Amino acid sequence: MALLAVAADPVRWSILQRLAAQGTKCVCDLQPAEQIPQNKLSYHLKVLRDAGLVTSAKRGRWVDYTLAEDALERLHAALPGASGGCQGGTPCR
C-alpha cells in the first residue's frame, strides 16, 4: 500500500498524530482514545508497521508502538509539491 494511502485512513492518521504528540503507547493506551475494538486497532497498527511508519517492541504481554524516526520526513516527502523540511525548510523532528 502506498505511503499516503496508509496515512489517509482517519484511524491510522489519528494514531500517527497521537504517537507524534505523546510518544510510545501500547494498544491498551490507544484503544480507549480511538474508540474502536482492539482487533481493529491492532490491524491498523500492523498496516502502519508494515509501511514503516511505526515500530513495535514487545514488553511482557504488551506491545509498545512508537512513531518511526523517519516517519514525518517520509510523509512530508510523499506530499505532492512539498519542499524540504517540515516547516520553513527546517528538518522534521
Backbone hydrogen bonds in HBPLUS format (Angstrom, degrees):
<---DONOR---> <-ACCEPTOR-->    atom                        ^
c    i                          cat <-CA-CA->   ^        H-A-AA   ^      H-
h    n   atom  resd res      DA  || num        DHA   H-A  angle D-A-AA Bond
n    s   type  num  typ     dist DA aas  dist angle  dist       angle   num
A0005-ALA N   A0002-ALA O   3.04 MM   3  5.22 118.7  2.43 101.4 117.1     1
A0006-VAL N   A0002-ALA O   2.97 MM   4  6.31 150.7  2.06 156.2 165.2     2
A0007-ALA N   A0003-LEU O   3.08 MM   4  6.41 162.4  2.11 150.9 155.0     3
A0008-ALA N   A0004-LEU O   2.83 MM   4  5.80 130.4  2.08 139.4 152.2     4
A0013-TRP N   A0009-ASP O   2.82 MM   4  5.99 159.9  1.86 162.0 168.7     5
A0014-SER N   A0010-PRO O   3.01 MM   4  6.10 155.8  2.07 140.1 146.4     6
A0015-ILE N   A0011-VAL O   2.97 MM   4  6.28 154.6  2.04 148.4 155.4     7
A0016-LEU N   A0012-ARG O   2.92 MM   4  6.18 162.9  1.95 151.0 155.1     8
A0017-GLN N   A0013-TRP O   2.92 MM   4  6.18 161.6  1.95 151.5 156.4     9
A0018-ARG N   A0014-SER O   2.93 MM   4  6.12 160.1  1.97 149.0 154.5    10
A0019-LEU N   A0015-ILE O   2.91 MM   4  6.13 165.7  1.93 157.6 160.9    11
A0020-ALA N   A0016-LEU O   2.90 MM   4  6.04 153.5  1.97 147.0 154.9    12
A0021-ALA N   A0017-GLN O   2.98 MM   4  6.14 152.5  2.05 146.4 153.3    13
A0022-GLN N   A0018-ARG O   2.77 MM   4  5.73 159.0  1.81 152.8 159.2    14
A0023-GLY N   A0019-LEU O   2.90 MM   4  4.79 140.1  2.06 125.2 130.0    15
A0025-LYS N   A0065-TYR O   2.93 MM  40  5.38 157.5  1.98 150.8 156.1    16
A0065-TYR N   A0025-LYS O   2.68 MM  40  5.38 169.9  1.69 150.0 153.0    17
A0029-ASP N   A0026-CYS O   2.88 MM   3  5.30 139.8  2.04 108.8 120.2    18
A0030-LEU N   A0026-CYS O   3.03 MM   4  6.39 153.6  2.10 151.3 159.6    19
A0031-GLN N   A0027-VAL O   2.82 MM   4  5.71 164.9  1.85 159.3 160.8    20
A0034-GLU N   A0030-LEU O   2.94 MM   4  6.11 156.3  2.00 161.3 169.0    21
A0035-GLN N   A0031-GLN O   2.97 MM   4  5.91 140.2  2.13 149.0 158.3    22
A0040-LYS N   A0037-PRO O   3.08 MM   3  5.47 123.4  2.42 106.7 120.1    23
A0041-LEU N   A0037-PRO O   3.03 MM   4  6.36 158.8  2.08 155.4 162.2    24
A0042-SER N   A0038-GLN O   2.88 MM   4  6.08 159.4  1.93 150.9 156.4    25
A0043-TYR N   A0039-ASN O   3.08 MM   4  6.27 148.1  2.18 136.1 144.4    26
A0044-HIS N   A0040-LYS O   3.02 MM   4  6.34 162.7  2.05 151.5 154.6    27
A0045-LEU N   A0041-LEU O   2.92 MM   4  6.19 157.4  1.97 152.4 159.0    28
A0046-LYS N   A0042-SER O   2.93 MM   4  6.13 147.5  2.03 143.3 152.1    29
A0047-VAL N   A0043-TYR O   3.01 MM   4  6.37 156.1  2.06 152.3 158.4    30
A0048-LEU N   A0044-HIS O   3.02 MM   4  6.30 160.8  2.06 148.3 153.2    31
A0049-ARG N   A0045-LEU O   2.83 MM   4  6.02 152.5  1.91 144.5 152.7    32
A0050-ASP N   A0046-LYS O   2.78 MM   4  5.96 164.3  1.80 154.6 158.7    33
A0051-ALA N   A0047-VAL O   3.03 MM   4  6.21 139.7  2.20 140.7 151.2    34
A0053-LEU N   A0048-LEU O   2.93 MM   5  5.31 151.0  2.02 167.1 160.4    35
A0052-GLY N   A0049-ARG O   2.92 MM   3  5.01 152.9  2.00 103.6 112.4    36
A0068-ALA N   A0053-LEU O   2.84 MM  15  5.20 174.5  1.84 128.4 128.8    37
A0055-THR N   A0066-THR O   2.77 MM  11  5.30 157.6  1.82 154.2 162.1    38
A0066-THR N   A0055-THR O   2.94 MM  11  5.30 156.3  2.00 146.9 152.7    39
A0057-ALA N   A0064-ASP O   2.92 MM   7  5.25 145.9  2.04 144.6 154.0    40
A0064-ASP N   A0057-ALA O   2.82 MM   7  5.25 169.3  1.83 155.6 152.0    41
A0059-ARG N   A0062-TRP O   2.70 MM   3  5.11 177.5  1.70 151.9 152.7    42
A0062-TRP N   A0059-ARG O   2.98 MM   3  5.11 156.0  2.04 129.6 127.4    43
A0071-ALA N   A0068-ALA O   3.03 MM   3  5.09 166.4  2.05 112.1 116.1    44
A0074-ARG N   A0070-ASP O   2.88 MM   4  6.03 161.8  1.91 158.6 164.1    45
A0075-LEU N   A0071-ALA O   2.92 MM   4  6.12 161.4  1.96 153.8 158.7    46
A0076-HIS N   A0072-LEU O   2.94 MM   4  6.05 160.9  1.97 146.2 152.0    47
A0077-ALA N   A0073-GLU O   2.89 MM   4  6.04 159.2  1.94 147.7 153.6    48
A0078-ALA N   A0074-ARG O   3.06 MM   4  6.18 136.8  2.25 138.5 149.2    49
A0078-ALA N   A0075-LEU O   3.19 MM   3  5.12 128.4  2.47  92.7 106.2    50
A0079-LEU N   A0076-HIS O   3.19 MM   3  5.44 153.4  2.26 105.1 112.9    51
A0082-ALA N   A0079-LEU O   3.17 MM   3  5.51 156.9  2.22 134.5 132.4    52
A0086-CYS N   A0090-THR O   2.82 MM   4  6.02 136.9  2.00 166.2 177.3    53
A0090-THR N   A0087-GLN O   3.08 MM   3  5.70 170.4  2.09 122.5 125.6    54
